Amino acid sequence: MWIFQAAERIIAAPVVVQDKWIIVRTAKGIYWLDAEGMPLQRVEVSGSTCLNCFNSPPVLCGEWLLVPEGRHALSAFFSMGALAWRVIPSPGPYGGYIPSNAPVESIACGEGIAYAARYNWDLTAYELLTGNVLWESSVPDRSTLSLATDGRIVYLGANIYIKAYDGFSGDLIWSEKMGTFVRSIQLVGKTLYVGLFKAPFLAIDVDTRSIRWQADFPAGEYPFLIDGNIIYITNQEHLAAISREDGQVLWQRKLPNADLGTSVVAKGVLYIRDTGGYLYALEVSTGRELGGLKVQSDGPFIYLSDRGPAVVRNLLLVPFGDNRLLAYPLIDPEKPLHWRDWK
């Protein structure tokens, strides 16, 4: 339907605001587009010089846009391109040392506070309005970090632990050892959903810390997706849909290296990438393949784990190749397509 071409590589999934605007993060800037793909604004921001380093994509927090920058900075933009604040890690109790490479791996926000977990460094709580540091806590070395919050308590998955902190004071409320690496967490109501490395997927009651259920499907390296009453989980070989209520596996199919960190559901269709550069359209009720696209060349392009699709109005937004964003019509589950016809 339309193509937007940035001046540099697109490094994150598009962020859609109120079904009207599209935010595109590139290696050196942020673009604001309208729903037809017309550029409205561009702001220069620093990018990481490490192509394979993970950096959290931009996160919307009410009217604020939180953007990881470079190797350790975090910026907050208010409205279209207006920079509110930019912060770097504080030395804290580390004898004045500030890390040169501590990228923001996960962001959460609530009750006027933004939380940022930096790889191999710390969890920091910032006042959303000013960027002032409210509290800090160290995180385990060399571990994948994942955050979730209800506005009062912030939960951190790090290494083999899940930790719960008072969101306002930073006091540690509880810590649980999970027995294997915690890859991703998400909070819905009073239930914390936990993806563990090569272990059953868990639903945990955050008040009692008891396991509500566990799914007979081991998670893998990638995040999971919650859409309504269905949770989509993936490992190295298979994709599964499970019930959010009781963990029952609704369906599963072979789909090697599918990445649910880059997926979206729209009108009964799950759009999901794999690490080989293909985008699949699957029927949510059965897992049946409805169409597909090769969106990444086999050339020198380096796979970026957070370059996924998004939806604006009735269009699927797909980062394509290095620096293009393409908009396609959403697929009708009643009319499956070959990828060559998906245009």
C-alpha positions in Angstrom: 0.0 0.0 0.0 2.9 2.4 0.8 6.6 2.4 1.5 8.6 4.6 3.8 12.4 4.7 3.4 14.5 5.9 6.3 18.0 7.4 5.9 19.5 4.6 8.0 18.8 1.1 9.3 15.5 0.5 11.2 16.4 -1.3 14.4 13.1 -1.8 16.2 9.4 -2.7 15.6 7.2 0.4 14.8 5.3 1.9 17.6 1.7 2.9 16.8 0.1 5.8 18.8 -3.7 6.0 18.9 -4.0 4.4 15.5 -2.9 7.8 14.0 0.9 8.0 14.2 3.8 5.7 13.7 7.1 5.9 15.5 10.1 4.4 13.7 13.4 3.9 15.6 16.5 3.8 13.4 20.2 3.5 14.1 20.6 7.2 14.4 17.2 8.7 14.9 13.4 8.5 15.5 10.8 9.3 12.8 7.2 10.2 13.4 4.9 9.3 10.5 1.2 9.7 9.9 -0.9 6.6 9.2 -0.3 6.9 5.5 3.5 6.8 5.9 4.2 10.5 5.5 7.1 11.7 7.6 6.1 14.4 10.1 9.2 14.8 12.3 12.7 13.3 12.8 14.9 13.6 15.9 18.5 12.6 16.1 19.4 10.1 18.8 22.5 8.1 19.4 22.6 4.4 18.4 24.7 1.5 19.5 27.9 0.7 17.6 27.3 -2.9 18.3 25.0 -4.4 15.7 24.4 -7.7 17.6 23.8 -6.0 21.0 20.3 -6.2 22.3 18.6 -2.9 23.0 15.0 -2.5 24.2 12.7 -0.9 21.6 10.9 2.4 22.4 8.1 2.1 24.9 5.0 4.2 25.2 4.1 5.3 28.7 1.0 7.4 28.5 2.0 10.5 26.5 5.7 9.8 27.0 8.0 7.8 24.7 10.9 6.2 26.4 13.9 5.5 24.1 17.1 3.6 24.9 20.1 5.3 23.4 23.6 4.1 22.6 25.3 1.9 25.1 23.6 3.1 28.3 21.5 6.2 28.0 17.7 6.5 28.3 15.6 9.4 26.8 12.1 10.5 27.3 10.1 12.4 24.6 6.9 14.2 25.2 4.5 14.6 22.3 6.1 14.7 18.8 9.9 15.0 19.1 10.0 17.2 22.2 12.9 15.9 24.4 11.9 16.0 28.1 15.1 14.4 29.6 18.0 12.2 28.9 19.9 10.2 31.6 22.9 7.9 31.8 23.7 5.5 34.6 24.8 7.1 37.9 27.9 5.7 39.6 26.0 5.0 42.8 28.0 2.9 45.2 30.5 1.9 42.6 33.3 4.3 43.5 32.5 6.9 40.7 32.6 4.3 37.9 30.1 4.7 35.1 29.8 1.8 32.7 30.7 2.3 29.0 28.4 -0.5 27.9 25.3 -1.2 30.0 22.4 -1.1 27.4 18.8 -0.8 28.6 17.3 -4.3 28.2 13.9 -3.8 29.6 11.5 -0.8 30.4 8.3 -0.6 32.4 6.3 2.3 33.8 3.4 3.1 36.1 2.2 5.6 38.6 4.5 8.4 37.2 7.6 6.2 37.5 9.8 4.8 34.7 11.9 1.7 35.4 14.9 0.7 33.3 16.9 -2.5 33.7 20.4 -2.2 32.3 22.4 -5.3 31.3 25.2 -6.1 33.8 24.5 -3.0 35.8 21.3 -2.0 37.7 17.6 -1.5 37.9 16.8 2.2 38.2 13.5 4.0 39.0 13.1 7.5 37.4 10.5 10.2 38.1 8.7 10.2 34.7 8.2 14.0 34.7 11.8 15.0 35.4 14.1 12.0 34.9 15.3 12.3 38.5 16.6 9.0 40.0 14.3 7.7 42.8 16.1 4.5 43.6 18.5 2.0 42.2 19.3 -1.7 42.8 22.0 -3.9 41.3 21.1 -6.8 39.0 22.9 -10.2 38.6 25.9 -10.1 36.2 25.5 -11.2 32.6 21.8 -12.1 32.7 18.8 -11.5 30.5 16.5 -8.9 32.2 12.7 -8.5 32.0 10.4 -6.1 33.8 6.7 -5.9 34.7 4.8 -3.6 37.0 1.3 -2.9 38.3 2.3 0.6 39.3 2.9 -0.3 43.0 5.3 -3.2 42.7 7.9 -3.8 40.0 8.9 -7.3 39.1 12.3 -8.2 37.7 13.3 -11.4 36.0 17.1 -11.8 36.1 19.3 -14.8 35.8 17.5 -17.6 37.7 15.6 -15.1 40.0 12.3 -13.3 40.1 12.5 -10.3 42.4 9.6 -8.0 43.6 10.4 -4.4 44.7 8.3 -1.7 46.2 7.9 0.6 43.2 8.2 3.8 45.2 11.0 3.0 47.6 12.9 0.2 45.9 12.7 -2.0 49.0 13.0 -5.7 48.1 9.7 -7.4 49.0 10.5 -10.9 47.9 12.9 -13.0 45.8 12.3 -16.4 44.3 14.9 -18.8 42.8 13.4 -20.5 39.8 15.9 -23.2 39.1 16.6 -22.2 35.5 17.1 -18.9 33.6 14.1 -16.5 33.5 13.7 -15.4 29.9 10.6 -13.2 30.0 7.9 -12.1 32.4 4.5 -10.3 31.9 1.9 -9.3 34.5 -1.9 -9.4 34.0 -3.9 -8.6 37.1 -2.5 -10.6 40.0 -0.9 -13.3 37.8 2.8 -13.2 36.6 3.4 -15.2 33.5 6.9 -16.5 33.3 8.9 -18.0 30.4 11.7 -20.2 31.7 14.6 -21.5 29.6 13.9 -25.2 28.6 11.3 -25.5 31.4 7.5 -25.5 31.7 5.8 -22.1 31.2 4.4 -20.9 34.5 1.5 -18.7 35.8 2.3 -17.4 39.4 0.0 -15.7 41.9 2.0 -12.7 42.9 0.2 -12.4 46.3 0.9 -15.9 47.5 3.8 -16.7 45.1 2.1 -20.1 44.4 2.0 -21.6 41.0 -1.5 -21.4 39.5 -0.7 -23.6 36.6 2.2 -24.8 34.4 1.9 -25.6 30.7 3.2 -28.8 29.3 5.3 -26.9 26.8 8.9 -25.7 27.4 9.7 -22.1 26.5 12.8 -21.1 24.6 15.0 -18.1 24.2 12.4 -15.6 22.9 9.6 -13.6 24.6 6.0 -14.7 24.6 2.9 -12.9 23.5 -0.4 -12.5 25.4 -3.4 -11.6 23.4 -6.7 -11.7 25.3 -7.2 -15.2 26.7 -4.4 -16.8 24.6 -0.7 -17.0 25.3 1.6 -17.8 22.4 4.9 -19.5 23.3 7.8 -20.6 21.2 10.9 -22.7 21.6 13.6 -23.6 19.0 11.3 -25.9 17.1 7.6 -25.3 17.8 5.0 -22.5 18.4 2.1 -23.2 20.7 -1.1 -21.4 21.7 -2.1 -22.0 25.3 -5.1 -20.9 27.4 -4.3 -18.0 29.8 -6.9 -19.4 32.3 -5.5 -22.9 32.9 -2.4 -23.4 30.7 -4.0 -26.0 28.4 -2.3 -26.3 25.0 -4.8 -25.3 22.4 -2.6 -26.1 19.4 1.0 -26.3 18.4 2.8 -26.5 15.1 6.4 -26.8 13.9 7.9 -23.4 13.3 11.6 -23.4 13.9 13.2 -20.2 15.4 9.9 -18.2 15.6 10.4 -15.0 17.6 7.4 -13.9 19.6 9.2 -10.7 20.6 8.4 -9.5 17.1 4.7 -10.6 16.7 1.3 -9.0 16.6 -2.3 -10.3 16.4 -4.9 -8.5 14.2 -8.4 -9.7 13.0 -7.9 -13.3 13.9 -4.4 -13.6 12.4 -1.0 -13.9 14.2 1.9 -12.3 12.3 5.2 -13.6 13.5 8.8 -13.5 12.2 11.5 -16.2 12.4 15.3 -15.6 12.7 15.7 -16.6 9.0 14.0 -13.4 7.9 10.5 -14.8 7.1 7.2 -13.3 8.3 4.3 -15.8 8.7 0.6 -15.2 8.9 -1.2 -17.8 11.0 -4.8 -18.4 11.9 -5.1 -17.8 15.7 -7.7 -20.5 16.2 -5.8 -23.4 14.6 -2.2 -22.2 13.7 -2.9 -22.8 10.0 -0.6 -20.8 7.8 -2.4 -18.2 5.7 0.5 -16.5 4.0 4.1 -15.4 4.3 6.8 -13.0 3.2 10.5 -13.0 3.1 11.3 -9.6 4.7 15.0 -9.9 5.2 17.7 -10.5 2.6 20.3 -13.3 2.9 23.1 -10.8 2.4 25.1 -8.9 4.9 22.1 -7.7 7.0 22.4 -8.8 10.6 19.2 -10.2 12.3 17.7 -7.8 14.9 15.5 -9.6 17.3 13.2 -6.7 17.9 12.4 -5.7 14.3 8.8 -6.9 14.2 5.5 -6.0 12.5 2.9 -3.6 13.9 -0.7 -2.7 12.9 -2.2 0.7 12.1 -5.8 0.9 11.0 -6.2 -2.0 8.5 -2.5 -2.1 7.5 0.3 -4.4 8.6 3.6 -2.5 9.0 6.7 -4.6 8.2 10.3 -3.5 8.5 11.8 -4.7 5.3 15.5 -5.2 4.5 17.6 -2.6 6.1 15.9 0.7 6.1 12.4 0.3 4.6 9.0 0.1 6.2 6.2 -1.4 4.1 2.5 -1.3 4.7 0.4 -4.3 3.5 -3.3 -5.0 3.8 -4.2 -7.3 6.6 -4.9 -10.9 5.6 -8.4 -12.3 5.6 -8.4 -15.7 7.3 -11.0 -16.9 4.7 -8.6 -16.0 1.8 -5.2 -17.5 2.4 -2.4 -16.0 0.2 0.9 -17.1 -1.1 3.6 -14.5 -0.1 4.1 -13.4 -3.7 0.4 -12.3 -3.7 0.6 -10.4 -0.4 1.0 -6.9 -1.7 
